[in-house]
Amino acid sequence: HCTELPNGNWQVGVHIADVTHYVEAGTAIDLEAANRSTSTYLVNKRLDMLPSLLTTDLCSLKGNVDRFAFSVLWEVTPEAHIVDVEFHKSIIHSIAALTYQQAQSLIDKPDKDCKDDIQAGAVKRLASLSRKFRARRIDAGALTLASPEVKFVLDSESLNPTDVQAYTLYEANALVEEFMLLANVTVAKKILRHYPTLSVLRRHPAPNRSMFDGLIQKAKTRGVSIRIDDSKKLADSLDDAGKALKDDPYLDQLLRILSTRCMSPAQYFCSGEYQAKDWHHYGLAAPVYTHFTSPIRRYADVCVHRLLAAAIGVAPLPVFLSSKSHLHDLAANMNRRHRAAQLAGRASVQLHTLIFFAGGDGSENDDGDGGGGTKEEDAYVLDVETSPNSEPSFSVMVPRYGIEGRVRLTKINGKDDECLVRDPENHRLGYKDPKTGKLLASVAVFDKVRVRIWVRKSRDRRELVVDLLEPQLLANPAAALQSKQGGKKENKAAGPTSGSSASKKKKKKKQKTR
């Protein structure tokens, strides 16, 4: 919420479901949640950390009903300077539950129409603050990264994918994200003051230079310099790269996706296990950070809620949270389970991608109806195999479907074809004219190509295949060259005919003149 105070400042509140009101430490539900550590999101289902009665009802902050919450309240100036902060266990009664699209319509509503609209006024004030908080974070070196996520449209009966769509992001998404980040940072500082060696935090180590070497070299082939001395320089160099590559906006997003992959994953840890300088979160440019805002789906947030409740004196700290060795084991399990949930989610996406392009359910009895079937799409080259004697190939990203695949140049014999050109320095594969030695076609990292995506089916296997369509001279050099030569022969054959008819016309003209 965001309300105006008598002194001209604003009160902003972030209210998170009070899961620990229902889940007491050491109970069977708590122990099971600690073991699971996270909810797992698959394409067609969700595997909850907590029972559905809590996740879908009691701990869901629905509109127009009372709910137990843990609230962080700030007093801020209209210029987004924090004056004071308070933490409370609360009961809230939300006047509305808005979708991102509905919230965006309130942000876009003209100011003159918002004078008596409580909802619109609050959302517009929050949007104003979030822009200022975000600008300040980015100035401090926070990274704006990206991921190739898409969503599947599923058939209501079979639950098979019928379409793949990109997520639509609004300013309202960024608004919510900004205040979630602010709440997490604020709570991290609070619990650290009270429990400097027992706080559950989240750290993101700075990347090693070696992790970025490949991307730095690839970016240089496009005249772009990536600097990773610190997060601020990386953020600025990515922004500069986006401007330099403005002719193709997707290249900016692609660089950010690849930058994300060059980094170490963030990790949960107990503050007593690391020195303060190692608590830093590189991606967010935050000295301290934790997870407080999603206790329904992350056990780390449940622990942080208990630490915060003890810090403000409303509940005693559970005995197990006073043990560094137990916190170490908890953090290790949370990191392991988080990684497993990520891998399961990606595997689910891969499975449904295969079903979609197979044009059905992917089973032996699949009749090919439904789903997407074979598709032809634009793709961008991510990496080129230029090693000697290796099969000529390169990996691509298909933005429309958020998928990656390896394109194999099967019509070129990598070992024997002397026309194949490997250029490791420029991350390029090319094909030259067998007679003149002139380069006829090539693909290099970040080039746009045209591909066909289909599923190869055998008795016990389904495999996603990505074939090159353009440039055609690389996809099938022999056929392309033959077609080219055939065209030249036709032109030569046509040449004398047209020439002789022209000479006949000239002769007739001369005869008339005589």
TIFI-56059 format. One record per residue: residue in three letters; y, z, x of N, C-alpha, C in turn. Coordinates in steps of 0.2 Angstrom, whole numbers, plus 2048, in hexadecimal, padded with zeros to 3 digits. Example, Ala and Ser with C-alpha at 12.3 -4.5 7.8 and 13.67 -1.06 7.14 Angstrom:
<recs>
ALA7E48278427EA82783E7F0827842SER7F58238407FB824844800827840
</recs>
This chain:
<recs>
HIS7FA800804800800800806800804CYS80C7FE8018127FF805818800800THR81B8068018208087FC82680A800GLU82C8097FD83380B800834812800LEU83681580583881C80584081D804PRO84282380284982480184D823807ASN84B82480D84F82381384F81B815GLY84C81781284C81081384680D817ASN84281281A83C81081D83780E818TRP83180C81A82B80B81682580F817GLN82281181281B81481381680F812VAL81280E81780C80A81780680E818GLY80180C8137FA8108137F580B814VAL7F080D8187E98098197E480E816HIS7E180C8117DC81180E7D580E80FILE7D08128127CA80F8137C581480FALA7C081180C7BB8158087B881A80CASP7B88208097B682680C7AE82780CVAL7AB8238107A38238107A082A812THR7A482E8167A18348187A1839813HIS7A583880D7A583C80779E83C804TYR79B83780579483680178E836806VAL79083480D78A83481278C83A817GLU78884081678984681A785845820ALA78884882678584782C77E84A82CGLY77984782F77284983076D84882ATHR77084582476C84481E76883E820ALA76383D81B75E83781C76283081CILE76783081776B82A81776F82981EASP77282E82077682E82677182C82CLEU76B82F82D76782D832765826832GLU76482382C76281C82B76881782DALA76E81982B77481682C775815834ALA77481B83777481B83E770817842ASN76A81683F76481284276680B841ARG76880983B76A80283A77180083DSER77680583D77C8048417817FF83ETHR77E7FA83B7837F583877F7F1832SER7837EE82E7817E98297807E382CTHR77B7DF82A7797D882D77B7D3827TYR77F7CE8297817C982477D7C2826LEU7797C08217767BA8217797B581DVAL7777AF81D77B7AA8197797AB811ASN7737AD80F7727AE8087717B5806LYS7727BA80B7717C18097747C680EARG7757CC80C7787D18107737D7811LEU7717D981776D7DF8187727E5819ASP7727E98147777EF8157757F4819MET77A7F881C7797FE82077880481CLEU77B80481677B80981177880780APRO77680B8067738097FF7798057FBSER7778017F777B7FC7F47808007EFLEU77D8067EC78180A7E878880C7EBLEU78780D7F278D80F7F57928097F7THR78E8047FA7927FE7FC7957FA7F7THR7927F97F17957F57EC7987F97E6ASP7987FF7E679B8037E179F8097E3LEU79C80E7E57A08157E77A48147ECCYS7A38107F27A780F7F77AA8097F7SER7AB8057F27AE7FF7F17B58017EELEU7BB7FF7F17C18017EF7C37FC7E9LYS7C17FD7E37C27F87DE7C97FA7DBGLY7CC7F57D77D27F67D37D17FB7CDASN7D67FF7CC7D78037C67D18087C5VAL7CF80A7CB7CA8107CA7CC8157D0ASP7CA81B7CF7CB8207D47C581F7DAARG7C78207E07C381F7E57C48247EBPHE7BF8277EE7C082C7F47C28277FAALA7C78297FE7C98258037CB829809PHE7CC82680F7CF8298157D5825816SER7DB8288167E18248177E582581DVAL7E882081F7ED8208257F381E822LEU7F88238237FF821820804821825TRP80881C82680D81B82B81481B827GLU81981E82B82081C82982281782EVAL82481282B82780C83082E80A82ETHR8318078338388048318367FD82EPRO83B7FA82B83A7F38298397EE82FGLU83B7F183583A7EC83B8337EE83EALA82F7F283B8287F383D8287F8843HIS82C7FD84382C802848829808845ILE82480B848820811845824817846VAL82681B841829821841825827841ASP82082783D81B82C83C81482A839VAL80F82E83A80882C838805832835GLU8018328307FD83782D7F683582BPHE7F283982B7EB8388297E983D824HIS7E683A81E7E483E8197DD83C816LYS7D98408147D483F80F7D783E808SER7D68398047D98387FE7D58357F8ILE7D88357F27D58327ED7DB82D7EBILE7D98267EB7DE8217E97DC81E7E3HIS7E181B7DF7E08177D97E48107DASER7E080B7DC7E38057DE7E58017D8ILE7EB7FE7D77ED7FB7D17EB7F47D1ALA7E87F17D67E57EB7D67E07EA7DCALA7DB7E57DB7D77E37E17D87DB7E1LEU7DB7D97E67DD7D27E77D97CE7ECTHR7D87C87EA7D57C47EF7DA7C27F4TYR7D87BF7FA7DD7BC7FF7E17B77FCGLN7DE7B37F77E27AD7F47E87B07F0GLN7E67B67EC7EB7B97E77F07BC7EBALA7EE7C07F17F37C37F57F87BE7F8GLN7F57B87FA7F97B37FD7FE7B07F8SER7FC7B07F18017AD7EC8077B27EBLEU8067B97EC80B7BE7EC80F7BD7F2ILE80D7BC7F88117BB7FE8157B57FDASP8137B07FA8177AA7F981C7AA7F3LYS81B7AF7EF81F7B07E98277B07ECPRO82B7AD7E98337AD7EA8357B57EAASP8397B77EE83C7BE7EE83F7BF7E7LYS8437BA7E48477BC7DE8427BD7D8ASP83C7BB7D98377BD7D48337C37D5CYS8357C77DA8317CD7DC8347D47DALYS83A7D37D783E7DA7D783A7DF7D3ASP8377DD7CE8337E27C982C7E27CAASP82A7DE7CF8227DD7D08207E27D6ILE81D7E77D481B7EC7D98167E97DEGLN8117E67DB80C7E37E080F7DE7E5ALA8137D97E28167D47E681B7D77ECGLY81E7DC7E98237DF7EE81F7E37F4ALA81A7E67F28167EA7F78137E57FCVAL8107DF7F980C7DA7FE8117D7802LYS8177D57FF81C7D280481F7D6809ARG81F7DD8088227E180D81C7E2813LEU8167E28108107E28158107DC819ALA8117D68168117D081A8177D081FSER81C7D281D8227D38228207D7828LEU81D7DD82781C7E182C8167DE831SER8117DB82D80B7D883180E7D3836ARG8137CF8348157CA8398187CD83FLYS81C7D283E81F7D684381A7D9848PHE8157DD8458107E084980C7DB84DARG80A7D584A8067D084D80A7CD853ALA8117CC8528157C98578157CE85DARG8157D485C8167D986180F7D9865ARG8097D98618037D98648027D3869ILE8047CD8678037C786B8087C7871ASP80E7CA8708127CB87680F7D087BALA80B7D48798087D987D8017D6881GLY7FF7D087E7FA7CD8817F47CC87DALA7F47CE8777EE7CD8727EC7C6872LEU7E67C48717E37BD8717E27BB86ATHR7E47B48697E27B18627DD7AD864LEU7D77AF8627D17AB8647CE7A885DALA7C87A485E7C67A18587BE7A0858SER7BB79F8527B479E8527B379884DPRO7AD79584E7AC78F84A7A8790844GLU7AA7968407A779883A7A8793834VAL7A37928307A378F82A79F793825LYS7A079181F79C79481979878F816PHE79279181378E78D81078F78E808VAL78F78880478E7897FD7877887FBLEU78578D7F877D78E7F677C78C7EFASP7767897EE7747877E777378E7E4SER77578F7DD7747957DA76D7977D8GLU7687927D87617947D775D7947DDSER75D78F7E175978F7E775C7927EDLEU7637937ED7667967F27667927F9ASN76578B7F87657877FD76C7847FEPRO76E783804775780805776779802THR77C7797FE77E7727FB78476F7FFASP78877480278E77180679077680BVAL79477481079677881579E778815GLN7A177D8157A977D8157AC78181AALA7B278081C7B57848217B878A81DTYR7B978F8217BC79581E7C479481DTHR7C77958177CE7948167D179B818LEU7D579B81D7D97A181F7E07A181DTYR7E27A681A7E97A78177ED7AC81CGLU7F47AC81B7F87B181E7F57B881CALA7F37B98167F07BF8137EA7C2817ASN7E67BD81A7E17BF81E7E47C3824ALA7E97C08277EC7C282D7EF7C982CLEU7F27CA8267F57D08247F07D6824VAL7EB7D58207E67DA8207E37DB827GLU7E27D682B7DF7D78327E47DC836GLU7EB7DA8357F07DE8397F07E5838PHE7EF7E78317EF7EE8307E97F2831MET7E37EE8317DD7F18337DD7F283BLEU7E07EE83F7E17EF8467E57F5847LEU7EB7F58437EF7FB8447EC801843ALA7E880283D7E480883B7DF80A841ASN7DC8058437D78068487DA80984FVAL7DF8068517E38098577E6810856THR7E98118507EC81784E7E781D84EVAL7E181B84B7DC82084A7D9822851ALA7D881D8557D581D85C7DA822860LYS7E08228607E58268637E482D861LYS7E382E85A7E38358577DC838859ILE7D78358597D083985B7D083A862LEU7D38368667D383786D7D783D86FARG7DD83E86C7E184486D7DD84A86CHIS7D884A8677D58508657CE851869TYR7CB84B86A7C484B86D7C4845873PRO7C78478787C884287E7C2840881THR7BC8448807B68428837B084087ELEU7B28418787AD8408737AF83A86ESER7B483786F7B683186A7B282B86BVAL7B08288657AC8228657B281D864LEU7B281986A7B781386B7B480D86CARG7B880886C7B580186D7B97FE873ARG7B67FB8787B97F887E7B77F187EHIS7BC7ED8817BB7E68837BD7E588APRO7B87E588F7BA7E48967BD7DD897ALA7C17DD89C7C47D789E7BF7D28A1PRO7BF7CB8A07BA7C78A27BB7C68AAASN7B57C48AD7B57C28B47B77BB8B5ARG7BA7BA8BA7BD7B38BC7B77AE8BBSER7B17B08BD7AB7AB8BD7A97A98B6MET7AB7AE8B17A97AC8AB7AD7A78A8PHE7B37A68AA7B87A18A87B879A8ACASP7B479A8B27B57958B77B378E8B4GLY7AE78E8B07AC7888AC7B27858A8LEU7B47898A47B978789F7C07858A2ILE7C27898A87C87878AC7C77808AEGLN7C177F8B17C07788B47C17738AFLYS7BD7748A97BE76F8A47C576E8A1ALA7C87738A07CF77389E7D476F8A3LYS7D276F8A97D676C8AE7D67648ADTHR7D07628AB7CF75B8AA7D37588A4ARG7D675C8A07DB75A89B7E275C89DGLY7E375E8A37EA7608A67EC7678A3VAL7E776B8A17E977289E7E77778A3SER7EB77C8A47E97828A97E87888A5ILE7E278B8A67E07918A37E17978A8ARG7E579C8A67E67A28AB7E37A88A8ILE7DF7AC8AB7DC7B28A97DD7B88ACASP7E37B88B07E57BE8B47E57C58AFASP7E87C48A97E87C98A47E87C689DSER7E77C98987E77C68917ED7C388FLYS7F37C58927F97C28907F97BB893LYS7F77BA8997F77B489D7F27AF899LEU7ED7B28977E87AE8947EB7AB88DALA7EE7B08897F07AE8837F67A9884ASP7FA7AA8898007A588A7FD79E88CSER7F879E8907F57988937F279488DLEU7EE7988887EB7958837F079287EASP7F679587D7FC7938797FE78C87CASP7FF78C8838027868867FD781886ALA7F77828867F277D8857F277A87EGLY7F377E8797F377B8727F9777872LYS7FF77887580577487580376D878ALA80076E87E7FE7688827F976387FLEU7F576687B7F07628777F2761870LYS7F876186E7FA7618677F875B863ASP7F77558677F574F8647EE750860ASP7EA7558627E475685E7E375E85DPRO7E67618587E67688577DF76B858TYR7DA7688567D376B8577D276D85ELEU7D476A8637D376C86A7D677286CASP7DB7748687DE77B8697D9780867GLN7D677F8617D178485E7CB784863LEU7C977E8657C377D8697C4781870LEU7C97818737CB7858797CA78D877ARG7CD78F8727CC7968707C579886EILE7C179486B7BA79586A7B6796871LEU7B87918757B479287C7B7798880SER7BD79987F7C079F8837BC7A6880THR7BB7A687A7B77AC8777B17AD87AARG7AD7A787B7A67A787E7A67A9885CYS7AC7A98897AC7AA8907AD7B2891MET7AE7B688C7AF7BD88C7A97C188BSER7A97C788E7A47CC88C7A57CE885PRO7A07D08827A07D387B7A37DA87BALA7A77DC8767AA7E38767A47E8874GLN7A57EE8767A07F38767A27FA874TYR79E7FD87079F80486E79D808874PHE7A180E8757A081387A7A3819878CYS7A081F87C7A382587B7A9826881SER7AE82987E7B48298837B382D889GLY7AE8328897AD83688F7A9832894GLU7A682C8937A28288977A682489CTYR7AC82289A7B081E89E7B78218A0GLN7BA81F8A57C18218A77C681D8A2ALA7CC8208A17D081E89C7D281689DLYS7D38148A37D580D8A57CF8088A2ASP7C980B8A17C480689F7C3806897TRP7C780A8947C780A88C7CA804889HIS7CE80088D7D27FB88B7CE7F5887HIS7D17F38827CF7ED87E7D37E7880TYR7CF7E28847D37DC8877D57D8882GLY7D17D687D7D37D18787D87D3874LEU7D97DA8727DE7DC86E7E47DF872ALA7E37DF8787E97E287D7EB7E987BALA7E57ED8797E67F48777E37F987CPRO7E77FE87E7E58038827DF806880VAL7DF8088797D980B8767D880886FTYR7D280886D7D08048677CA807864THR7C980885D7C380A85A7C1806854HIS7BC8088507BB80584A7BB80A845PHE7C080A8407C080F83B7C080C834THR7C18058337C380282D7BD7FF829SER7B780082C7B17FD8287AB802828PRO7AB8088267A680D8267A080B821ILE7A180681C79C80481879780081CARG7997FC8217957F78257947F982CARG7977FE82F7977FF836796807837TYR79180983A79081083B795813840ALA79880F84579D8118497A3814845ASP7A58118407AA81383C7A981A838VAL7A281B8367A08218337A1827838CYS79F82683F7A182B8447A882C845VAL7AC8278457B38288467B682B840HIS7B482A83A7B682E8347B5835835ARG7AF8378377AD83E8387B284183ELEU7B383D8437B78408497BE841846LEU7C183C8427C883D83F7C884383AALA7C38448367C38498317C4850835ALA7C085083B7C085683F7C7857842ALA7CA8528447D08528487D6854843ILE7D585383D7DB8558387D985B835GLY7D385E8367D18658347CE86582DVAL7CC85F82A7C985F8237C2860823ALA7BE85F8297B78608297B5862830PRO7B08668317AD8678387AA86183BLEU7AA8618427A785B8467A085C846PRO79C85884379485884379285A84BVAL78D85E84B78A86085278885A856PHE78585585378385085778984C85ALEU78F84C85779484885A79884C860SER79585286179885686779485586DSER78E85186D78A85087278B849875LYS78D84987C78F84287F78883E87FSER78384188177C83E88177A83A87BHIS77C83E87577A83B86F77F83586DLEU78583686F78A83186E78882B872HIS78682C87878482687C77E822879ASP77982687677482387377681F86CLEU77B82286977D81F863781819864ALA78581986978981386B78480D86EALA77F80F87277B80A87477780786EASN77580B86977280886377680385FMET77D80685F78180285B7837FB85EASN7837FB8657847F586877E7F0868ARG7787F38687727EF8687717EC860ARG7737F085B7727EE8557777E9853HIS77D7EA8557837E58547817DE857ARG77E7DE85D77C7D88607767D585CALA7727D985A76C7D685676E7D384FALA7737D784C7767D48467797CD847GLN77D7CD84C7807C684E77B7C184ELEU7767C28527717BD85476D7BB84DALA76C7C08497697BF84276D7BA83EGLY7747BC83E7787B883A7797B183CARG7797B08437797A98467737A5844ALA76D7A98457677A58437667A383CSER7697A78387697A683176E79F82FVAL77379F833778799833774793835GLN77079483B76C78E83D76778B839LEU76479083575E78F83176178B82BHIS76778D82876A78A82276D783824THR76F78382A77277C82D76C77782DLEU76677982F76177582F75F773828ILE75E77782475D77681D76277181APHE76877281B76D76E81876D76781BPHE76C76682176B75F82476475C823ALA75F76082175975D81F75975A818GLY75E75C81475F75A80E75B75D808GLY75976380A75576780575376E807ASP74D77080674C77780874877880FGLY74777281274477281973D773819SER73A77481373277581372E76F814GLU72877081472376A81572476680EASN72576980972576680272C764800ASP73176480573876280473875B802ASP73B7597FC73B7527FA74274F7FCGLY74675380074C7508027527507FEASP7517527F87577537F375B7597F4GLY7617597F376675E7F476875F7FBGLY76C7637FD76F76480377375E806GLY77475E80C77975980F775753811GLY76F75381476C74D81777074B81DTHR76E74581F771742826779741825LYS77D74382A78474382A78773F830GLU78C73C82F79073983579773D835GLU79874083B79E74483C7A1743843ASP7A87458437AB74584A7A974C84DALA7A874B8547A67518587AA75185ETYR7AA7578617AE7588687A975A86DVAL7AA7578737A57588797A775F87CLEU7A276387C7A376A87F7A176A887ASP79C76788879976788F795761890VAL79575F89779275889978D75A89EGLU78775789D7827588A37837538A8THR7857558AE7867508B37827518B9SER77D7558B97797568BE7747508C0PRO77374F8C676F7498C876874A8C6ASN7657448C475E7448C175D7478BASER76274A8B776274D8B17627488ABGLU76074A8A67607458A076874589EPRO76B73F89D77273F89B773741894SER77774689477874A88D77E74E88DPHE781750888787754887786758881SER78975E88078976287A790761877VAL78F76187079576086C796765867MET79C76686479E76A85E7A0766859VAL79D76785379F76384D7A3768848PRO7AA7678497AE76B8457AD76C83DARG7AB76683A7AA7668337A576B831TYR7A076C83579A770833799776838GLY79E77783D79E77D84179777D845ILE79477884778E77884A78E774851GLU78A77685578977385C78377085DGLY78276B86177C76786277D764869ARG77776286B77775E872775757870VAL77A75287377974B872775748878ARG76F74587776C74287C76C73B87CLEU76E73888276F73188376872E884THR76472D87F75D72B88075C724882LYS76172088176171988276371788AILE76571D88D76671C894761720898ASN75E71D89D7597208A275D7238A7GLY75E72A8A776272D8AC76072D8B3LYS75A72C8B475772B8BB7587248BEASP75771F8BA7567188BD75C7148BBASP7607168B67667118B476C7128B9GLU76D70D8BD77270D8C277970D8BFCYS77970B8B878070A8B57827118B2LEU77E7168B278171C8B07857208B5VAL78B7228B37907258B879072D8B6ARG78F7318BB78F7388BA79573A8BEASP79A73E8BB7A07408BE7A17488BDPRO79E74C8C179E7538C07A57568C1GLU7A97538C57B07568C67B47558C0ASN7B37508BC7B774F8B67B37508AFHIS7AD7538B07A87548AB7A774E8A6ARG7A57498A97A57428A679E73F8A7LEU79C73B8A27967378A27997308A0GLY79772B8A479A7248A379471F8A3TYR7967198A17917138A279570D8A4LYS79370A8AA7977048AD7936FE8ACASP7976F88AC7956F28AC7906F08B1PRO78A6EE8B07856ED8B57876E78BALYS78B6E38B878E6DD8BC7946DF8C0THR7996E18BD7A06E28C07A16E98C2GLY79D6EE8C079D6F58C27A36F98BELYS7A66F58BA7AC6F88B67A96FD8B1LEU7AD7038B07AB7088AB7AC7058A4LEU7A77058A07A77028997A9708894ALA7A670E8957A77138907A571A894SER7A871F8917A67268947A872B88FVAL7A57318907A773788C7A873C891ALA7AD7408907AF7468947B074C890VAL7B07528937B175888F7B775888BPHE7B775A8857BC75A8807BE75387CASP7BA74E87E7BB74887B7B8748874LYS7BB74486F7B97448687B473E868VAL7AE73F8657A973A8647A773A85DARG7A373585B7A0734855798735855VAL79673985178E73B85178B73B84AARG78473A84B78073A84577C741845ILE77C74584077874B84077374A83BTRP76C74B83D76774B83876174F83BVAL75C750837757755838750751839ARG74D75283F74774F84174175383ELYS73D75183A73875583773175383ASER72D75883C72675783E72275C839ARG71B75C83B717760836719767836ASP71B76A83C71C77183C72377383FARG72776E83F72E76F84373376B83FARG73976E83F74076B83D74576B843GLU74876684574C76684A753762849LEU75876684A75F76384976075E84EVAL76275884D76375285276A750851VAL76D74F85777474C85777474685BASP77574085877573A85C77C73785CLEU77E73486278473186378572A860LEU78A72985C78C72385979171F85DGLU79772385F79C72086279E725868PRO7A072286E7A071B870799718870GLN79871286D79270E86C78F70C873LEU79370B87879170987E78D70E882LEU78E71488078A71A88378471B87EALA78571A87878071C87377A717874ASN77B71187577670C87677970687BPRO77970788177D70288677A6FB885ALA7736FB8857706F48857726F087FALA7716F38797736F087377B6EE873ALA77F6F38757866F18757886EC87ALEU7856EC8807866E68847846E0882GLN77E6E087F77B6D987C77F6D7877SER7826DB8727866D986D78D6D6870LYS78F6D98757956D78787946D087BGLN78F6CF87F78D6C988278C6C387DGLY7896C68777886C187278E6BE86FGLY7936C386E79A6C186C79D6BC870LYS79D6BD8777A06B987C79D6B287BLYS7966B187A7936AB87A7956A7874GLU7966AB86E7986A786879F6A5869ASN7A46A986C7AA6A686E7AB6A0872LYS7A66A08777A669A87C7A3694878ALA79E69587379C69086F7A168D86BALA7A56928687AA6908637B068C867GLY7B168E86D7B768C8717B8684872PRO7B26818747B36798757B467686ETHR7B16788697B16758627B9675860SER7BC67B8617C367C85E7C7678863GLY7C56778697C967486E7C966C86DSER7C366A86B7C266286A7C5660864SER7C566585F7C96638587D066385AALA7D266785E7DA66785F7DC661863SER7D765E8687D965886B7D8652867LYS7D46538627D464D85D7DA64D859LYS7DD6528577E36538547E964F858LYS7E965185E7EE64F8637ED647863LYS7E76448647E663D8647E963A85ELYS7E763C8587E963A8527F1639851LYS7F463F8547FB63F8547FE63A858LYS7FB63885E7FD6338637FD62C860GLN7F762B85C7F66258597FB623854LYS7FD62985080262884B80962684ETHR80A629854811628857811621859ARG80C61E85C80C61785E80D613858
</recs>
